[in-house]
Amino acid sequence: MKINPQEITDYNRTNAELEFFLLFCIVVAGKKSDIQARKLEAWYDNRVYHQDTPFEYAERLEQNNELRQSLEEVKMGQYNRLVNSFQDAIYGDFDLQKCSLQQLCTIRGVKLKTSNFFLTHSREGYNVPVLDTHVLKFLKAEGIKNVPKSTPQDEKLYNSLAKQFTTIAKRRRMSVADLDLQVWKQYSTSTIRA
């Protein structure tokens, strides 16, 4: 499986592809997307049992106490956070086709930005932007007042800024996902951060 950060939106992912995309959303947080995408692909390509889905592979590694080592082999970084997040994701019993924002936020290390990144780019009709640094810079450039420099963790502030971004998308006759990707391409040099 592969992730192309330049074409991240896909509303027709299989369950296995959704598992891989969620793991990507987790590993890319605060990192360069193209690099993390390659590392995640290398991690998944190391499977012995190639019929394993991403969660099955992670679970097999976890049961053999090899999950952290497998992440270290591909130099993924942030090992404690990733092991905790992977554990919660694989044992969380989520239906990735239907899970809610709140369910995703129960994964350790996953907050509003990562959850919205997953949902916005995998679920058609989900219209909540990913308030990363690029979107925040864009909102400020659009004249929105009191925009923080980093993603707000206060849900009320996050939702207020998200609503303003959504209004701009509607005004431009674009989906939130399309405007999100356009903003990233405009404000980023080579990578997407989730």
C-alpha positions as CSV (number, residue, x, y, z in Angstrom):
1,M,0.0,0.0,0.0
2,K,1.1,3.5,-0.7
3,I,0.1,7.0,0.4
4,N,0.6,9.9,-2.0
5,P,0.4,13.1,0.1
6,Q,-0.3,15.1,-3.1
7,E,-3.5,13.1,-3.6
8,I,-4.6,12.3,-0.1
9,T,-8.4,12.4,-0.5
10,D,-10.0,9.1,-1.3
11,Y,-13.6,8.3,-0.4
12,N,-13.5,4.7,-1.7
13,R,-10.8,3.1,0.5
14,T,-11.2,-0.5,1.5
15,N,-11.1,-1.4,5.2
16,A,-7.4,-2.3,4.9
17,E,-6.7,0.9,3.1
18,L,-8.5,2.8,5.8
19,E,-6.3,1.1,8.4
20,F,-3.2,2.1,6.5
21,F,-4.5,5.7,6.1
22,L,-5.2,5.9,9.9
23,L,-1.7,4.7,10.7
24,F,-0.4,7.3,8.2
25,C,-2.4,10.0,9.9
26,I,-0.9,9.0,13.2
27,V,2.8,8.8,12.0
28,V,2.7,12.0,10.0
29,A,1.6,14.2,13.0
30,G,4.3,16.9,13.2
31,K,6.5,15.2,10.6
32,K,7.1,15.6,6.9
33,S,4.5,13.6,5.0
34,D,6.5,12.4,2.1
35,I,9.2,11.0,4.4
36,Q,6.7,9.4,6.8
37,A,4.7,7.9,3.9
38,R,7.9,6.1,2.7
39,K,8.7,4.9,6.2
40,L,5.2,3.6,6.7
41,E,5.3,1.8,3.4
42,A,8.7,0.3,4.2
43,W,7.3,-0.8,7.6
44,Y,4.3,-2.5,6.0
45,D,6.4,-4.1,3.2
46,N,8.4,-5.9,5.9
47,R,5.4,-8.3,6.5
48,V,6.1,-12.0,6.4
49,Y,2.4,-12.8,6.0
50,H,1.5,-10.6,3.1
51,Q,-2.3,-11.2,3.5
52,D,-2.2,-9.3,6.8
53,T,-4.0,-6.0,6.9
54,P,-2.1,-3.1,8.5
55,F,-3.9,-3.7,11.9
56,E,-3.3,-7.4,11.7
57,Y,0.3,-6.9,11.0
58,A,0.7,-4.4,13.9
59,E,-1.2,-6.7,16.2
60,R,1.0,-9.7,15.3
61,L,4.1,-7.5,16.0
62,E,2.6,-6.3,19.3
63,Q,1.8,-9.8,20.5
64,N,5.4,-10.8,19.8
65,N,6.7,-7.7,21.5
66,E,8.2,-6.5,18.2
67,L,6.1,-3.4,17.4
68,R,8.6,-0.8,18.7
69,Q,11.5,-2.6,17.1
70,S,9.7,-2.7,13.7
71,L,9.2,1.1,13.9
72,E,12.8,1.6,14.9
73,E,14.0,-0.4,11.9
74,V,12.4,2.1,9.6
75,K,13.4,5.1,11.8
76,M,9.8,6.2,12.3
77,G,10.6,8.3,15.4
78,Q,8.4,9.1,18.4
79,Y,8.3,5.5,19.3
80,N,6.5,5.6,22.7
81,R,3.7,7.8,21.2
82,L,3.4,5.6,18.1
83,V,3.4,2.3,20.0
84,N,0.6,3.7,22.3
85,S,-1.4,5.0,19.3
86,F,-1.0,1.8,17.3
87,Q,-2.1,-0.3,20.3
88,D,-5.2,1.8,20.8
89,A,-6.0,1.8,17.1
90,I,-5.7,-2.0,16.6
91,Y,-7.5,-2.9,19.8
92,G,-10.1,-0.1,19.7
93,D,-12.6,-2.2,17.7
94,F,-13.3,0.8,15.4
95,D,-15.5,0.6,12.3
96,L,-13.3,2.9,10.2
97,Q,-16.1,3.4,7.7
98,K,-18.4,4.8,10.4
99,C,-16.4,5.8,13.5
100,S,-16.9,9.2,15.0
101,L,-14.5,12.0,15.7
102,Q,-14.9,11.3,19.4
103,Q,-14.0,7.6,19.0
104,L,-10.8,8.5,17.1
105,C,-9.9,11.0,19.8
106,T,-9.8,8.1,22.3
107,I,-6.6,6.8,20.6
108,R,-3.7,8.0,22.7
109,G,-1.8,10.8,20.8
110,V,-4.7,11.4,18.5
111,K,-6.5,14.7,18.9
112,L,-8.8,16.9,16.8
113,K,-6.4,17.7,14.0
114,T,-5.4,14.1,13.3
115,S,-9.0,12.8,13.7
116,N,-10.3,15.5,11.3
117,F,-7.4,14.7,8.9
118,F,-8.5,11.1,8.7
119,L,-12.2,11.9,8.4
120,T,-12.0,14.8,6.0
121,H,-9.9,12.9,3.5
122,S,-11.6,9.5,3.8
123,R,-15.3,10.3,4.2
124,E,-17.3,12.1,1.6
125,G,-19.5,14.8,3.1
126,Y,-17.4,15.2,6.2
127,N,-16.7,19.0,6.1
128,V,-14.4,19.8,8.9
129,P,-11.0,21.2,8.0
130,V,-7.6,20.1,9.3
131,L,-6.4,23.1,11.3
132,D,-2.7,22.7,10.7
133,T,-0.2,25.5,10.4
134,H,-1.0,26.0,6.7
135,V,-4.7,26.4,7.2
136,L,-4.1,28.7,10.2
137,K,-1.8,30.9,8.1
138,F,-4.4,30.9,5.3
139,L,-7.2,32.0,7.7
140,K,-5.0,34.8,9.0
141,A,-4.3,35.9,5.4
142,E,-8.0,35.8,4.7
143,G,-8.5,38.4,7.5
144,I,-9.8,36.1,10.2
145,K,-9.0,37.7,13.6
146,N,-7.2,36.0,16.6
147,V,-6.0,33.0,14.7
148,P,-3.5,31.0,16.8
149,K,-0.1,29.9,15.4
150,S,-0.7,26.3,16.3
151,T,-3.7,24.0,16.3
152,P,-6.1,24.9,19.1
153,Q,-6.9,22.1,21.4
154,D,-10.0,23.9,22.7
155,E,-12.9,22.3,20.8
156,K,-14.9,25.5,20.8
157,L,-12.1,27.5,19.3
158,Y,-11.3,24.7,16.8
159,N,-14.9,24.5,15.7
160,S,-15.2,28.3,15.3
161,L,-12.1,28.5,13.1
162,A,-13.3,25.3,11.2
163,K,-16.6,27.0,10.5
164,Q,-14.9,30.1,9.1
165,F,-12.7,27.9,6.8
166,T,-15.9,26.0,5.7
167,T,-17.6,29.3,4.8
168,I,-14.6,30.3,2.7
169,A,-14.7,26.9,0.9
170,K,-18.4,27.3,0.2
171,R,-17.9,30.8,-1.1
172,R,-15.2,29.4,-3.5
173,R,-17.5,26.5,-4.4
174,M,-15.1,23.9,-3.2
175,S,-15.3,21.0,-0.8
176,V,-13.4,21.4,2.5
177,A,-11.1,18.6,1.5
178,D,-10.2,20.3,-1.9
179,L,-9.6,23.7,-0.3
180,D,-7.5,22.0,2.4
181,L,-5.3,20.4,-0.2
182,Q,-5.1,23.6,-2.2
183,V,-4.0,25.5,0.9
184,W,-1.4,22.9,1.7
185,K,0.0,23.1,-1.8
186,Q,0.1,26.9,-1.6
187,Y,1.7,27.2,1.8
188,S,3.9,24.0,1.9
189,T,7.2,23.5,0.1
190,S,7.1,19.7,-0.2
191,T,5.2,18.0,2.5
192,I,1.9,17.9,4.3
193,R,1.7,17.8,8.0
194,A,-1.3,16.4,9.8
